[in-house]
């Protein structure tokens, strides 16, 4: 969940706070290994980045 914590209209900036919900259980490492391996180096990097935001 993302919450706006501050708005600075003069500098056109906003401050955000990111929090996870307690209901979502973290994924086990064994589940991640079952995913299909990316075929290219760029796809591998994108998959690693996407994994950080789940």
N, CA, C and O atoms as a CHARMM CRD file, in Angstrom:
* protein
*
  216
    1    1 UNK  N      0.84700  -1.16100   0.00000 PROA 1      0.00000
    2    1 UNK  CA     0.00000   0.00000   0.00000 PROA 1      0.00000
    3    1 UNK  C      0.90100   1.23500   0.00000 PROA 1      0.00000
    4    1 UNK  O      1.89100   1.28900   0.73000 PROA 1      0.00000
    5    2 UNK  N      0.56200   2.19600  -0.79800 PROA 2      0.00000
    6    2 UNK  CA     1.30900   3.45300  -0.88200 PROA 2      0.00000
    7    2 UNK  C      0.43700   4.58500  -0.35400 PROA 2      0.00000
    8    2 UNK  O     -0.73000   4.70400  -0.72800 PROA 2      0.00000
    9    3 UNK  N      1.00900   5.41600   0.51800 PROA 3      0.00000
   10    3 UNK  CA     0.29000   6.52800   1.11200 PROA 3      0.00000
   11    3 UNK  C      1.04600   7.81700   0.84900 PROA 3      0.00000
   12    3 UNK  O      2.26800   7.86400   0.98800 PROA 3      0.00000
   13    4 UNK  N      0.32400   8.86200   0.46900 PROA 4      0.00000
   14    4 UNK  CA     0.94600  10.17300   0.29200 PROA 4      0.00000
   15    4 UNK  C      1.13100  10.77700   1.67400 PROA 4      0.00000
   16    4 UNK  O      0.16200  10.94900   2.41400 PROA 4      0.00000
   17    5 UNK  N      2.39200  11.10500   2.03200 PROA 5      0.00000
   18    5 UNK  CA     2.66700  11.65400   3.35800 PROA 5      0.00000
   19    5 UNK  C      2.84500  13.16000   3.33900 PROA 5      0.00000
   20    5 UNK  O      2.60800  13.82300   4.34900 PROA 5      0.00000
   21    6 UNK  N      3.26400  13.71800   2.19100 PROA 6      0.00000
   22    6 UNK  CA     3.49200  15.16200   2.12300 PROA 6      0.00000
   23    6 UNK  C      3.38800  15.61800   0.67100 PROA 6      0.00000
   24    6 UNK  O      3.77700  14.89000  -0.24300 PROA 6      0.00000
   25    7 UNK  N      2.86000  16.83100   0.46000 PROA 7      0.00000
   26    7 UNK  CA     2.76100  17.41700  -0.87400 PROA 7      0.00000
   27    7 UNK  C      3.41900  18.78900  -0.83500 PROA 7      0.00000
   28    7 UNK  O      3.06300  19.63600  -0.01600 PROA 7      0.00000
   29    8 UNK  N      4.38900  19.00200  -1.73300 PROA 8      0.00000
   30    8 UNK  CA     5.06800  20.29600  -1.83800 PROA 8      0.00000
   31    8 UNK  C      4.73700  20.86200  -3.21000 PROA 8      0.00000
   32    8 UNK  O      5.41000  20.55400  -4.19400 PROA 8      0.00000
   33    9 UNK  N      3.70300  21.68800  -3.27600 PROA 9      0.00000
   34    9 UNK  CA     3.24500  22.22600  -4.55400 PROA 9      0.00000
   35    9 UNK  C      4.25200  23.19600  -5.15500 PROA 9      0.00000
   36    9 UNK  O      4.37200  23.29100  -6.37600 PROA 9      0.00000
   37   10 UNK  N      4.96200  23.90400  -4.31800 PROA 10     0.00000
   38   10 UNK  CA     5.93100  24.88600  -4.79900 PROA 10     0.00000
   39   10 UNK  C      7.02400  24.21200  -5.64300 PROA 10     0.00000
   40   10 UNK  O      7.42100  24.73400  -6.68500 PROA 10     0.00000
   41   11 UNK  N      7.50500  23.04700  -5.18400 PROA 11     0.00000
   42   11 UNK  CA     8.55600  22.33400  -5.91600 PROA 11     0.00000
   43   11 UNK  C      8.02000  21.17300  -6.74000 PROA 11     0.00000
   44   11 UNK  O      8.79600  20.41900  -7.32500 PROA 11     0.00000
   45   12 UNK  N      6.70300  21.02300  -6.79200 PROA 12     0.00000
   46   12 UNK  CA     6.03900  19.93900  -7.52900 PROA 12     0.00000
   47   12 UNK  C      6.56000  18.57400  -7.10500 PROA 12     0.00000
   48   12 UNK  O      6.96100  17.76200  -7.93900 PROA 12     0.00000
   49   13 UNK  N      6.55000  18.33100  -5.79400 PROA 13     0.00000
   50   13 UNK  CA     7.03400  17.05700  -5.26100 PROA 13     0.00000
   51   13 UNK  C      6.01600  16.48100  -4.28100 PROA 13     0.00000
   52   13 UNK  O      5.26500  17.20500  -3.62800 PROA 13     0.00000
   53   14 UNK  N      6.02200  15.14400  -4.20500 PROA 14     0.00000
   54   14 UNK  CA     5.20000  14.46700  -3.21900 PROA 14     0.00000
   55   14 UNK  C      6.07500  13.47200  -2.46200 PROA 14     0.00000
   56   14 UNK  O      7.04600  12.95300  -3.01300 PROA 14     0.00000
   57   15 UNK  N      5.73600  13.20700  -1.20600 PROA 15     0.00000
   58   15 UNK  CA     6.42900  12.20500  -0.40300 PROA 15     0.00000
   59   15 UNK  C      5.48500  11.02400  -0.23400 PROA 15     0.00000
   60   15 UNK  O      4.31300  11.20100   0.09700 PROA 15     0.00000
   61   16 UNK  N      5.99500   9.82600  -0.45800 PROA 16     0.00000
   62   16 UNK  CA     5.19000   8.61800  -0.37900 PROA 16     0.00000
   63   16 UNK  C      5.71700   7.68600   0.69100 PROA 16     0.00000
   64   16 UNK  O      6.90900   7.69400   0.99800 PROA 16     0.00000
   65   17 UNK  N      4.83500   6.88300   1.26000 PROA 17     0.00000
   66   17 UNK  CA     5.19900   5.86900   2.23400 PROA 17     0.00000
   67   17 UNK  C      4.68500   4.53200   1.72300 PROA 17     0.00000
   68   17 UNK  O      3.50600   4.40300   1.39500 PROA 17     0.00000
   69   18 UNK  N      5.56100   3.53600   1.65200 PROA 18     0.00000
   70   18 UNK  CA     5.17100   2.20500   1.17900 PROA 18     0.00000
   71   18 UNK  C      5.12400   1.24000   2.36300 PROA 18     0.00000
   72   18 UNK  O      6.08800   1.13200   3.12100 PROA 18     0.00000
   73   19 UNK  N      3.99800   0.54100   2.51800 PROA 19     0.00000
   74   19 UNK  CA     3.84300  -0.43300   3.58400 PROA 19     0.00000
   75   19 UNK  C      3.21400  -1.69200   3.00800 PROA 19     0.00000
   76   19 UNK  O      2.39000  -1.63200   2.09700 PROA 19     0.00000
   77   20 UNK  N      3.61500  -2.82700   3.55400 PROA 20     0.00000
   78   20 UNK  CA     3.02600  -4.08600   3.12100 PROA 20     0.00000
   79   20 UNK  C      1.86900  -4.42800   4.04000 PROA 20     0.00000
   80   20 UNK  O      1.84000  -4.02100   5.20100 PROA 20     0.00000
   81   21 UNK  N      0.93300  -5.16700   3.51600 PROA 21     0.00000
   82   21 UNK  CA    -0.20700  -5.60500   4.30700 PROA 21     0.00000
   83   21 UNK  C      0.19500  -6.84500   5.09400 PROA 21     0.00000
   84   21 UNK  O      0.92300  -7.69300   4.57700 PROA 21     0.00000
   85   22 UNK  N     -0.26400  -6.96400   6.32600 PROA 22     0.00000
   86   22 UNK  CA     0.06100  -8.10600   7.16700 PROA 22     0.00000
   87   22 UNK  C     -0.56700  -9.39100   6.65500 PROA 22     0.00000
   88   22 UNK  O     -0.08200 -10.47900   6.96500 PROA 22     0.00000
   89   23 UNK  N     -1.62700  -9.28600   5.88500 PROA 23     0.00000
   90   23 UNK  CA    -2.33200 -10.46500   5.38700 PROA 23     0.00000
   91   23 UNK  C     -1.52500 -11.24100   4.36600 PROA 23     0.00000
   92   23 UNK  O     -1.66300 -12.46100   4.28200 PROA 23     0.00000
   93   24 UNK  N     -0.69500 -10.58100   3.59400 PROA 24     0.00000
   94   24 UNK  CA     0.07500 -11.23700   2.54100 PROA 24     0.00000
   95   24 UNK  C      1.24700 -11.99700   3.15500 PROA 24     0.00000
   96   24 UNK  O      2.08100 -11.41500   3.84900 PROA 24     0.00000
   97   25 UNK  N      1.30100 -13.27900   2.89700 PROA 25     0.00000
   98   25 UNK  CA     2.39600 -14.09800   3.40300 PROA 25     0.00000
   99   25 UNK  C      3.56700 -14.01900   2.43100 PROA 25     0.00000
  100   25 UNK  O      3.35500 -14.04500   1.21900 PROA 25     0.00000
  101   26 UNK  N      4.79000 -13.92400   2.92700 PROA 26     0.00000
  102   26 UNK  CA     5.94000 -13.87300   2.02800 PROA 26     0.00000
  103   26 UNK  C      6.10800 -15.19600   1.28100 PROA 26     0.00000
  104   26 UNK  O      5.83200 -16.26800   1.82000 PROA 26     0.00000
  105   27 UNK  N      6.55400 -15.10300   0.06100 PROA 27     0.00000
  106   27 UNK  CA     6.74800 -16.29500  -0.76600 PROA 27     0.00000
  107   27 UNK  C      7.98100 -17.04400  -0.30600 PROA 27     0.00000
  108   27 UNK  O      8.97400 -16.44000   0.09900 PROA 27     0.00000
  109   28 UNK  N      7.91000 -18.33700  -0.37000 PROA 28     0.00000
  110   28 UNK  CA     9.05400 -19.17300  -0.00500 PROA 28     0.00000
  111   28 UNK  C     10.03100 -19.22200  -1.16400 PROA 28     0.00000
  112   28 UNK  O      9.64700 -19.06700  -2.32300 PROA 28     0.00000
  113   29 UNK  N     11.28800 -19.43600  -0.84400 PROA 29     0.00000
  114   29 UNK  CA    12.31000 -19.50100  -1.88700 PROA 29     0.00000
  115   29 UNK  C     12.06000 -20.66100  -2.84800 PROA 29     0.00000
  116   29 UNK  O     12.35500 -20.54600  -4.03800 PROA 29     0.00000
  117   30 UNK  N     11.53400 -21.75000  -2.36400 PROA 30     0.00000
  118   30 UNK  CA    11.28100 -22.90100  -3.22700 PROA 30     0.00000
  119   30 UNK  C     10.25800 -22.56500  -4.31600 PROA 30     0.00000
  120   30 UNK  O     10.33800 -23.09700  -5.42300 PROA 30     0.00000
  121   31 UNK  N      9.29500 -21.68300  -4.00800 PROA 31     0.00000
  122   31 UNK  CA     8.31000 -21.28400  -5.00800 PROA 31     0.00000
  123   31 UNK  C      8.94500 -20.45300  -6.10600 PROA 31     0.00000
  124   31 UNK  O      8.53400 -20.53800  -7.26300 PROA 31     0.00000
  125   32 UNK  N      9.92500 -19.66300  -5.76600 PROA 32     0.00000
  126   32 UNK  CA    10.58600 -18.82500  -6.76300 PROA 32     0.00000
  127   32 UNK  C     11.40700 -19.65700  -7.73900 PROA 32     0.00000
  128   32 UNK  O     11.52300 -19.29500  -8.91000 PROA 32     0.00000
  129   33 UNK  N     11.97400 -20.75700  -7.28000 PROA 33     0.00000
  130   33 UNK  CA    12.78900 -21.60300  -8.15300 PROA 33     0.00000
  131   33 UNK  C     11.94600 -22.28100  -9.22200 PROA 33     0.00000
  132   33 UNK  O     12.45600 -22.63800 -10.28400 PROA 33     0.00000
  133   34 UNK  N     10.66200 -22.45900  -8.94700 PROA 34     0.00000
  134   34 UNK  CA     9.78600 -23.12000  -9.89800 PROA 34     0.00000
  135   34 UNK  C      9.43800 -22.23400 -11.08700 PROA 34     0.00000
  136   34 UNK  O      8.98800 -22.73400 -12.11800 PROA 34     0.00000
  137   35 UNK  N      9.63900 -20.93000 -10.95800 PROA 35     0.00000
  138   35 UNK  CA     9.31700 -20.02300 -12.05700 PROA 35     0.00000
  139   35 UNK  C     10.24000 -20.28800 -13.24200 PROA 35     0.00000
  140   35 UNK  O     11.35900 -20.77600 -13.08400 PROA 35     0.00000
  141   36 UNK  N      9.75000 -19.95900 -14.41400 PROA 36     0.00000
  142   36 UNK  CA    10.51900 -20.15000 -15.63600 PROA 36     0.00000
  143   36 UNK  C     11.73500 -19.22900 -15.64600 PROA 36     0.00000
  144   36 UNK  O     11.62000 -18.04800 -15.31600 PROA 36     0.00000
  145   37 UNK  N     12.88500 -19.75400 -16.01700 PROA 37     0.00000
  146   37 UNK  CA    14.11500 -18.97000 -16.06400 PROA 37     0.00000
  147   37 UNK  C     14.08000 -18.04900 -17.28600 PROA 37     0.00000
  148   37 UNK  O     13.73900 -18.50000 -18.37900 PROA 37     0.00000
  149   38 UNK  N     14.42500 -16.76600 -17.12300 PROA 38     0.00000
  150   38 UNK  CA    14.46300 -15.85000 -18.26400 PROA 38     0.00000
  151   38 UNK  C     15.51300 -16.29100 -19.28700 PROA 38     0.00000
  152   38 UNK  O     16.53000 -16.88300 -18.92700 PROA 38     0.00000
  153   39 UNK  N     15.25900 -16.00200 -20.54000 PROA 39     0.00000
  154   39 UNK  CA    16.13400 -16.47700 -21.60500 PROA 39     0.00000
  155   39 UNK  C     17.26500 -15.50900 -21.91600 PROA 39     0.00000
  156   39 UNK  O     18.31400 -15.93800 -22.39700 PROA 39     0.00000
  157   40 UNK  N     17.09000 -14.22900 -21.66200 PROA 40     0.00000
  158   40 UNK  CA    18.13000 -13.25800 -21.97900 PROA 40     0.00000
  159   40 UNK  C     18.64400 -12.59000 -20.71000 PROA 40     0.00000
  160   40 UNK  O     18.00400 -12.66100 -19.66100 PROA 40     0.00000
  161   41 UNK  N     19.78200 -11.95200 -20.81000 PROA 41     0.00000
  162   41 UNK  CA    20.37100 -11.26000 -19.66700 PROA 41     0.00000
  163   41 UNK  C     19.46300 -10.12100 -19.20500 PROA 41     0.00000
  164   41 UNK  O     19.27800  -9.93200 -18.00300 PROA 41     0.00000
  165   42 UNK  N     18.89900  -9.37000 -20.13100 PROA 42     0.00000
  166   42 UNK  CA    18.01300  -8.26600 -19.78100 PROA 42     0.00000
  167   42 UNK  C     16.74700  -8.79700 -19.10200 PROA 42     0.00000
  168   42 UNK  O     16.26300  -8.20200 -18.13900 PROA 42     0.00000
  169   43 UNK  N     16.21700  -9.90200 -19.59600 PROA 43     0.00000
  170   43 UNK  CA    15.02700 -10.49800 -18.99000 PROA 43     0.00000
  171   43 UNK  C     15.33300 -10.97100 -17.56900 PROA 43     0.00000
  172   43 UNK  O     14.48200 -10.86100 -16.68600 PROA 43     0.00000
  173   44 UNK  N     16.52700 -11.48900 -17.34100 PROA 44     0.00000
  174   44 UNK  CA    16.91900 -11.93100 -16.00700 PROA 44     0.00000
  175   44 UNK  C     16.97800 -10.74600 -15.05200 PROA 44     0.00000
  176   44 UNK  O     16.52800 -10.84500 -13.91000 PROA 44     0.00000
  177   45 UNK  N     17.51900  -9.65100 -15.50300 PROA 45     0.00000
  178   45 UNK  CA    17.60600  -8.45500 -14.66200 PROA 45     0.00000
  179   45 UNK  C     16.22500  -7.88800 -14.36800 PROA 45     0.00000
  180   45 UNK  O     15.96300  -7.45000 -13.24700 PROA 45     0.00000
  181   46 UNK  N     15.33300  -7.89000 -15.36400 PROA 46     0.00000
  182   46 UNK  CA    13.97700  -7.40300 -15.15100 PROA 46     0.00000
  183   46 UNK  C     13.20200  -8.30400 -14.19700 PROA 46     0.00000
  184   46 UNK  O     12.42500  -7.81700 -13.37700 PROA 46     0.00000
  185   47 UNK  N     13.41100  -9.62000 -14.30000 PROA 47     0.00000
  186   47 UNK  CA    12.74400 -10.55100 -13.41000 PROA 47     0.00000
  187   47 UNK  C     13.22400 -10.37500 -11.97600 PROA 47     0.00000
  188   47 UNK  O     12.42400 -10.45200 -11.04400 PROA 47     0.00000
  189   48 UNK  N     14.52100 -10.14000 -11.78600 PROA 48     0.00000
  190   48 UNK  CA    15.06500  -9.90800 -10.44200 PROA 48     0.00000
  191   48 UNK  C     14.49900  -8.62000  -9.86200 PROA 48     0.00000
  192   48 UNK  O     14.17200  -8.56300  -8.67700 PROA 48     0.00000
  193   49 UNK  N     14.38400  -7.59500 -10.68400 PROA 49     0.00000
  194   49 UNK  CA    13.82600  -6.33200 -10.21800 PROA 49     0.00000
  195   49 UNK  C     12.34700  -6.46400  -9.86800 PROA 49     0.00000
  196   49 UNK  O     11.89300  -5.92300  -8.86000 PROA 49     0.00000
  197   50 UNK  N     11.60800  -7.17400 -10.69000 PROA 50     0.00000
  198   50 UNK  CA    10.18000  -7.37800 -10.44400 PROA 50     0.00000
  199   50 UNK  C      9.96000  -8.18600  -9.17100 PROA 50     0.00000
  200   50 UNK  O      8.97000  -7.97400  -8.47000 PROA 50     0.00000
  201   51 UNK  N     10.86700  -9.10700  -8.86200 PROA 51     0.00000
  202   51 UNK  CA    10.76300  -9.91300  -7.65600 PROA 51     0.00000
  203   51 UNK  C     10.89300  -9.09600  -6.39200 PROA 51     0.00000
  204   51 UNK  O     10.37500  -9.49600  -5.35000 PROA 51     0.00000
  205   52 UNK  N     11.56200  -7.97400  -6.45100 PROA 52     0.00000
  206   52 UNK  CA    11.74100  -7.13400  -5.27000 PROA 52     0.00000
  207   52 UNK  C     10.47000  -6.39300  -4.89900 PROA 52     0.00000
  208   52 UNK  O     10.34100  -5.94000  -3.76100 PROA 52     0.00000
  209   53 UNK  N      9.52900  -6.25700  -5.81900 PROA 53     0.00000
  210   53 UNK  CA     8.32700  -5.47300  -5.57800 PROA 53     0.00000
  211   53 UNK  C      7.09100  -6.33400  -5.37000 PROA 53     0.00000
  212   53 UNK  O      5.97700  -5.80900  -5.35400 PROA 53     0.00000
  213   54 UNK  N      7.25700  -7.62600  -5.21100 PROA 54     0.00000
  214   54 UNK  CA     6.09800  -8.50300  -4.98100 PROA 54     0.00000
  215   54 UNK  C      5.77100  -8.58300  -3.53600 PROA 54     0.00000
  216   54 UNK  O      4.82600  -9.27400  -3.15400 PROA 54     0.00000
